[in-house]
Amino acid sequence: MTRHGSGLDDETLGFVLDTLKRVTERRLGKATRLALDDSEEFPIDLVKEMLGPEIGLHLLFLPEDVGGLGGGARDLFRVSEEMARVDLGVATAFLAIALGIDPILVGGTDTQRAHWLGRIAEEGWIVAYGVTEPAVGSDVATIGTVAEPIRNGCGDVTGYKLSGTKQFITNGGVARLYTILARAPGGPSFFVVERDRSGVSVGAPEHKHGIRASNTTQVILDGVEVPADHLLGLEEGHGLEQAKQVFGYTRLMVAGFGVGAGEEALSRTIEYGHDRLQFGEPLYAKQGFTHKLIVPHAVRLEAARAYCEEVAARLDGGEVGLQAEGSVAKYFATEAGNAAADAALQGHGGYGYTREYEVEKIRRDVRITTIYEGTSEIQQSIIGTHRWRAVVRTKGGFYREPAAELRSLGPGGEAASWAAEALADLILAAHAMRLPREQWALFEIARLVAEVETASALVRKADAAAPPVRELLEPCAQLHAAGAAREVAVTGQRLARARDSFDAAAATELCGRLDLSRALAFGAGELDEMDRVAAALAK
Ligand SMILES: Cc1cc2nc3c(=O)[nH]c(=O)nc-3n(C[C@H](O)[C@H](O)[C@H](O)COP(=O)(O)OP(=O)(O)OC[C@H]3O[C@@H](n4cnc5c(N)ncnc54)[C@H](O)[C@@H]3O)c2cc1C
């Protein structure tokens, strides 16, 4: 079943983004953002206004047949990015609503979808998604919340009694409806649970490092009885599969958070670098400022954006099963966003460490993005496993085919093509050496996958771009692709020799194939490319 619509037209998306900008400028100015962060207050009135009839932001997450706008993956990514530029705490409240809606969207019967989604669309309910538990985080399959069937005199199941505690639930204390993963006799299953049911209670809001304007609480289910039709899909045991089906979309939303927060931090630093004079000139005139704190992060954020756009277009085109792509998008974009925010704080010097300049808030807020919706390590595990299998199954064709196409493209094409072929060689050799049995090696391969795939996406985007965007994207593509080639060669050689017990002949053969001097040659003119990026960003 298609989860969302194929997307809004450009005009409607533009209208949504304009509306969002107007509301956040009016209601979420700097003083309000800092005050909410300071007091750890969830801005319930603002969120309700955004869910109200005039704005109806939640309608973006809902298909047209239930009264929504039928937003697609591109729309979700763009809106997430823009919201993250303003306040990641408020953005997180909307992510949680999208997450909470998802199990109904993908798992509900037509009647359940029409009933619950129709009410959410019409009445603007705040929804929450309850999967995590105090003792169960990444290993979702082991959840302990139980759903015990209630039977009538004839033995038919008429309802379920839910008992357990959900941990770290965004919107937990303010939601009207929860989608809860619980263990029924047939396996983990999603249930809809209304807040006002007897036995539902919530804990105190968590005191958090960042996104302090979001509401995060425990949700406690103490023998909560729900009718049998609150089991989504009316069949037990489909919960984990339903959770997986939506990852392409929700992980892309979190990727949008990484890109948006990172870009905001960076653009503030670029501006600051022009205003702040030290040693008789603006900081931005210092190569060590731009080429260390700005350029590398701008390159990675452009790469993240290019990759997310490609994944979104594929999802909107109806492709399914893009779990690894959702993981690459989230992993790469959120790590890039974190690194950019950290550099932004550094670039503001002592002022960056104060609350006034907000980059320290962005730094704290964006930190969550590598943790929720599956940690970076869980993403690396998914990416490594999926790509290892795909490369072995296709005997390397998975990367060799796109490599042939990349070779003919503009800046970075040759480097990205070489990196993709080298990665195919590396994964095939690693398979023969049984390297992926070592989780560290699998994670390193996942890191290389993300470098190579984002480099390829950026090369394609730069090749198709028109001026003036091209002026920025071309050197970014060249730098990122050269970096990917270097990383594959260096890391591949390290992996080949990582254990004394590895087959020495196989390791030598792999190292020979990962020609380091060839890989390093792609970096020729690196400083010139960095100068071009710094100049393009200054415009
Ligand atoms: C602010 C906030 C909001 C949240 N909102 C929600 C929500 O709305 N709904 C919801 O259900 N959950 C929510 N969560 C929970 C969040 O998704 C989990 O915290 C996250 O999935 C990680 O689980 P955990 O905290 O139990 O960490 P753990 O799973 O215990 O992991 C701890 C560390 O071990 C690593 N690790 C775990 N497994 C492996 C492995 N197999 N191999 C290598 N390393 C591993 C992790 O990457 C991490 O670094 C939220 C959390 C926070 C902090």
The ligand as a MOL file (V3000), in Angstrom:
LIG
                    3D

  0  0  0     0  0            999 V3000
M  V30 BEGIN CTAB
M  V30 COUNTS 53 58 0 0 0
M  V30 BEGIN ATOM
M  V30 1 C 14.1570 13.1160 22.9000 0
M  V30 2 C 13.7580 11.7450 22.5060 0
M  V30 3 C 12.5690 11.5300 21.8260 0
M  V30 4 C 12.1750 10.2350 21.4710 0
M  V30 5 N 10.9490 10.0180 20.8940 0
M  V30 6 C 10.4850 8.7490 20.7520 0
M  V30 7 C 9.1320 8.4940 20.3570 0
M  V30 8 O 8.3710 9.4250 20.0790 0
M  V30 9 N 8.7060 7.2120 20.2790 0
M  V30 10 C 9.5200 6.1540 20.5700 0
M  V30 11 O 9.0730 5.0270 20.4820 0
M  V30 12 N 10.8220 6.3590 20.9390 0
M  V30 13 C 11.3090 7.6240 21.0530 0
M  V30 14 N 12.6050 7.8460 21.4730 0
M  V30 15 C 13.4630 6.7070 21.7410 0
M  V30 16 C 14.6070 6.5640 20.7500 0
M  V30 17 O 14.1210 6.1590 19.4970 0
M  V30 18 C 15.6170 5.5920 21.3760 0
M  V30 19 O 16.2460 6.2910 22.4510 0
M  V30 20 C 16.6530 5.1070 20.3830 0
M  V30 21 O 16.0470 4.2570 19.4360 0
M  V30 22 C 17.8000 4.3490 21.0490 0
M  V30 23 O 17.3330 3.4210 21.9930 0
M  V30 24 P 17.9700 3.4300 23.4600 0
M  V30 25 O 17.9080 4.8120 23.9550 0
M  V30 26 O 17.3120 2.3900 24.2640 0
M  V30 27 O 19.4940 3.0610 23.2290 0
M  V30 28 P 20.1360 1.5770 23.1150 0
M  V30 29 O 19.3950 0.7760 22.1060 0
M  V30 30 O 20.3200 1.0260 24.4650 0
M  V30 31 O 21.5620 1.9510 22.5160 0
M  V30 32 C 22.6160 2.5210 23.2890 0
M  V30 33 C 23.8600 2.6300 22.3920 0
M  V30 34 O 24.2230 1.3240 21.9030 0
M  V30 35 C 24.2550 1.3090 20.4780 0
M  V30 36 N 23.7420 0.0460 19.9920 0
M  V30 37 C 22.4990 -0.4950 20.1930 0
M  V30 38 N 22.3760 -1.6610 19.5420 0
M  V30 39 C 23.5470 -1.8690 18.8960 0
M  V30 40 C 24.0330 -2.8900 18.0340 0
M  V30 41 N 23.2700 -3.9390 17.6730 0
M  V30 42 N 25.2840 -2.7910 17.5730 0
M  V30 43 C 26.0680 -1.7380 17.8940 0
M  V30 44 N 25.6690 -0.7320 18.6950 0
M  V30 45 C 24.4310 -0.7980 19.1830 0
M  V30 46 C 23.3310 2.4600 20.0700 0
M  V30 47 O 23.6240 2.9050 18.7710 0
M  V30 48 C 23.6330 3.4790 21.1460 0
M  V30 49 O 24.7980 4.1700 20.8190 0
M  V30 50 C 13.0250 9.1370 21.7850 0
M  V30 51 C 14.2490 9.3670 22.4480 0
M  V30 52 C 14.6070 10.6370 22.8240 0
M  V30 53 C 15.8860 10.8270 23.5900 0
M  V30 END ATOM
M  V30 BEGIN BOND
M  V30 1 1 1 2
M  V30 2 1 2 3
M  V30 3 2 2 52
M  V30 4 2 3 4
M  V30 5 1 4 5
M  V30 6 1 4 50
M  V30 7 2 5 6
M  V30 8 1 6 7
M  V30 9 1 6 13
M  V30 10 2 7 8
M  V30 11 1 7 9
M  V30 12 1 9 10
M  V30 13 2 10 11
M  V30 14 1 10 12
M  V30 15 2 12 13
M  V30 16 1 13 14
M  V30 17 1 14 15
M  V30 18 1 14 50
M  V30 19 1 15 16
M  V30 20 1 16 17
M  V30 21 1 16 18
M  V30 22 1 18 19
M  V30 23 1 18 20
M  V30 24 1 20 21
M  V30 25 1 20 22
M  V30 26 1 22 23
M  V30 27 1 23 24
M  V30 28 2 24 25
M  V30 29 1 24 26
M  V30 30 1 24 27
M  V30 31 1 27 28
M  V30 32 2 28 29
M  V30 33 1 28 30
M  V30 34 1 28 31
M  V30 35 1 31 32
M  V30 36 1 32 33
M  V30 37 1 33 34
M  V30 38 1 33 48
M  V30 39 1 34 35
M  V30 40 1 35 36
M  V30 41 1 35 46
M  V30 42 1 36 37
M  V30 43 1 36 45
M  V30 44 2 37 38
M  V30 45 1 38 39
M  V30 46 1 39 40
M  V30 47 2 39 45
M  V30 48 1 40 41
M  V30 49 2 40 42
M  V30 50 1 42 43
M  V30 51 2 43 44
M  V30 52 1 44 45
M  V30 53 1 46 47
M  V30 54 1 46 48
M  V30 55 1 48 49
M  V30 56 2 50 51
M  V30 57 1 51 52
M  V30 58 1 52 53
M  V30 END BOND
M  V30 END CTAB
M  END
